[in-house]
Amino acid sequence: MPSIEWKVYVDDDGDSHLIVSEAGKSRIATKEECQNACKLLNEEGSTVVRLECKTLTCPGKGGWIERTRLDATKNMYICEGGCGRPMER
C-alpha cells in the first residue's frame, strides 16, 4: 500500500472530515483505509497490537494474531495460512 498522510478537512458548515493525501493530492479515504485507521487508533494506549495477513490471494487472508507492541516491532511474523508472507498491522 502506498504511503499516505492523514489530514483534517473542515467543510463550509464547520464539520471536520478525515481525508488522505497521496502523491500531493487529497482525496476521501477508502473504506479499507478507514477501517485500518480505526484499528490503529483503537490500539492507542494498548500494549497489544493485532497482526494479520493482507495478501489477497492467501487462503488464510483475514487471519490474525495478537502480540505486544514491543514484540511486533522487533519480530517479523509470517503467515501460516498458506502464503508465507509477513503479517502486518
C-alpha positions as CSV (number, residue, x, y, z in Angstrom):
1,M,0.0,0.0,0.0
2,P,1.4,3.4,-0.9
3,S,2.3,5.8,1.8
4,I,-0.5,8.2,2.7
5,E,-0.7,11.2,5.0
6,W,-3.9,11.7,7.0
7,K,-5.3,15.3,7.2
8,V,-8.4,17.0,8.5
9,Y,-10.6,18.9,6.1
10,V,-13.2,21.4,7.5
11,D,-16.1,21.9,5.2
12,D,-18.2,25.1,4.8
13,D,-20.5,24.1,7.7
14,G,-17.6,23.7,10.0
15,D,-17.7,19.9,10.1
16,S,-14.4,18.1,10.3
17,H,-13.6,15.1,8.0
18,L,-10.6,12.8,7.8
19,I,-9.0,12.8,4.3
20,V,-5.8,11.4,2.9
21,S,-3.1,13.0,0.9
22,E,-1.3,10.7,-1.5
23,A,1.3,11.9,-4.0
24,G,0.4,15.5,-3.2
25,K,-3.3,15.1,-3.9
26,S,-6.1,15.0,-1.3
27,R,-8.9,12.5,-1.5
28,I,-11.6,10.8,0.6
29,A,-10.2,7.7,2.3
30,T,-11.3,4.3,1.1
31,K,-13.4,2.0,3.3
32,E,-10.3,-0.2,3.9
33,E,-8.1,2.8,4.8
34,C,-10.7,4.0,7.3
35,Q,-11.0,0.5,8.9
36,N,-7.3,0.3,9.2
37,A,-7.1,3.8,10.7
38,C,-9.8,2.9,13.3
39,K,-8.0,-0.3,14.2
40,L,-4.7,1.6,14.8
41,L,-6.4,4.4,16.7
42,N,-8.2,1.8,18.9
43,E,-4.7,0.3,19.7
44,E,-3.6,3.7,21.1
45,G,-2.6,3.3,24.7
46,S,-2.7,-0.5,24.5
47,T,0.3,-2.8,24.8
48,V,-1.2,-5.3,22.4
49,V,-1.5,-5.0,18.6
50,R,-3.1,-7.2,16.0
51,L,-1.1,-8.5,13.1
52,E,-2.9,-10.0,10.1
53,C,-2.3,-11.4,6.7
54,K,-3.4,-8.9,4.0
55,T,-2.3,-11.0,0.9
56,L,-5.5,-11.0,-1.3
57,T,-4.8,-14.5,-2.8
58,C,-3.9,-16.1,0.5
59,P,-6.3,-18.9,1.8
60,G,-5.6,-17.6,5.3
61,K,-6.3,-13.9,4.5
62,G,-8.0,-12.2,7.4
63,G,-6.4,-14.5,9.9
64,W,-4.7,-12.6,12.8
65,I,-2.5,-12.9,15.9
66,E,-2.1,-10.5,18.8
67,R,1.4,-9.6,20.1
68,T,2.8,-7.0,22.4
69,R,3.6,-3.7,20.7
70,L,7.3,-4.1,21.5
71,D,7.4,-7.7,20.3
72,A,5.7,-6.7,17.0
73,T,8.3,-4.0,16.3
74,K,11.2,-6.4,16.9
75,N,10.0,-9.5,15.2
76,M,8.5,-10.4,11.8
77,Y,5.7,-12.9,11.9
78,I,5.0,-15.0,8.8
79,C,1.5,-16.1,7.7
80,E,1.0,-19.7,8.3
81,G,-2.3,-19.8,6.4
82,G,-0.8,-20.6,3.1
83,C,1.2,-17.7,1.6
84,G,4.2,-17.4,4.0
85,R,4.3,-13.6,3.6
86,P,4.9,-11.2,6.6
87,M,1.9,-10.3,8.7
88,E,1.1,-6.6,9.0
89,R,-0.7,-4.3,11.4
